[in-house]
Amino acid sequence: MVRYHYLQYTMQTAQYLHPFNAEIRPEDVGCTAPRPAEIKSLHPAIPPPPNPFTRTTGATLDACRFGIMSTEENGQFEHFMGRKADLVEAKRSVRTVDGREILIVHHQATFYAIDLHCYHAGSSLENGDIEDINNKLCIICPKHKYKITLEEGEGLYKAANPQEEVRTFRWYSKGIKQRVHKVTERGEDVFVTLSTTPHCIDSDYYYTTQGRIDRAKVDEDTMDFMDESE
C-alpha cells in the first residue's frame, strides 16, 4: 500500500514536469511496478494559448507582450516576470508560471526564483526571513522555521553528534528539497526559466492535485490561527 501511494505520487509529479504529450512510465520515476495501460500527461493535447508574459530567444519584447512566443534552442521557455525596477522595489514577488506559483526574491543585488510553497508542509515562503546560514543565503519558512538555501533549494538543519563527549552543534544538509528556477536579466526586464531537473524534488508534491488540497488546508489553518490571535 505504501509503495502504491509512492508510485502514484512520483508519477503524478513526473507528469507535471514532463514535456507536452509525454507518456509517463514507472521506470521513468525509478519504480518497477507494472506499467499502466495509459497515463495521460497533465499538459493538454494541444498547447495552451501563448502566455503574454513569455519571452523567448529571437522574439522582440513588444511582440511577446502581445502573445507571440517561440521556443528556445533547448526547447525551454523564458517567462517574463516584470520590469527589473519594479521587482527590485518589491523585493518579494509571486508569479504563476504554467500553473506553478513561483517566488521571485531580490536580495543583495541578486534575483532568485524558488517554488513558493515550502517542501515541508506547503506553507508560503513569501514572508520568510532571509539569513546567512553556514555561508549560504537562506529563506526561512515563516510557519515551521525550515531553512532553505535560495541558490540551490537545499534544506539545512542544525544538530550535534550524541557520541561526542562535548556536543557541538553544526549545520548539516538534507539535500535538495525545494525546486529553484533560472533567472535571467535582459536589459530592464527579468525572465524565469522553469527548472527541468528530471527527478522528483520534495516541493513538487505541492503542485500535484493532492498536494494543492493539502496546502490549502495549511493556509486555512494559518488564517484560523491569525483570527484567534487577534
QUIKAZI-V135588 format. One record per pair of residues at least 12 apart in sequence whose C-alpha atoms are under 7 Angstrom apart, sorted by the first residue. I is the first residue (numbers start at 0). GAP is how many residues later the second one is. Records with the same first field share a line. If there is no record, write none. Layout:
I->GAP ; GAP
This chain:
6->24
9->19 ; 190
10->13 ; 18
11->196
12->187 ; 191 ; 192 ; 195
14->26 ; 27
15->26
16->179
19->23
20->20 ; 22 ; 24
21->19
22->16 ; 17 ; 18
23->15
49->17 ; 18 ; 19
50->16
51->12 ; 13 ; 14 ; 15
52->12 ; 26 ; 27 ; 28
53->15 ; 24 ; 25 ; 26
54->14 ; 23 ; 24 ; 25
55->13 ; 14 ; 15 ; 16 ; 21 ; 22
56->15
76->116
77->113 ; 114 ; 115
78->112 ; 113 ; 114
79->110 ; 111 ; 112
80->109 ; 110 ; 111
81->107 ; 108
82->105 ; 106 ; 107
83->104 ; 105 ; 106
87->18
90->14 ; 15 ; 16
91->12 ; 13 ; 14 ; 34
92->12
99->107
100->14 ; 15
101->12 ; 13 ; 14
102->12 ; 13 ; 23
110->72
111->38 ; 71
112->67 ; 68 ; 69 ; 70
113->65 ; 66 ; 67
114->63 ; 64 ; 65
116->86 ; 89
117->23 ; 85
118->58 ; 59 ; 83 ; 84
120->94
121->84 ; 93 ; 96
122->20 ; 92 ; 95 ; 96
124->16 ; 17
126->15
127->12 ; 13 ; 14
133->37
135->13
136->12 ; 13
137->12
151->24 ; 28
152->23 ; 24 ; 25 ; 26 ; 27
153->19 ; 20 ; 21 ; 22 ; 23 ; 24
154->18 ; 19 ; 20 ; 21 ; 22
155->15 ; 16 ; 17 ; 18
156->14 ; 15 ; 16
157->12 ; 13 ; 14
158->12
175->25
176->24 ; 25 ; 26
177->23 ; 24 ; 25
178->22 ; 24
179->15
180->12 ; 13 ; 14
181->12 ; 13
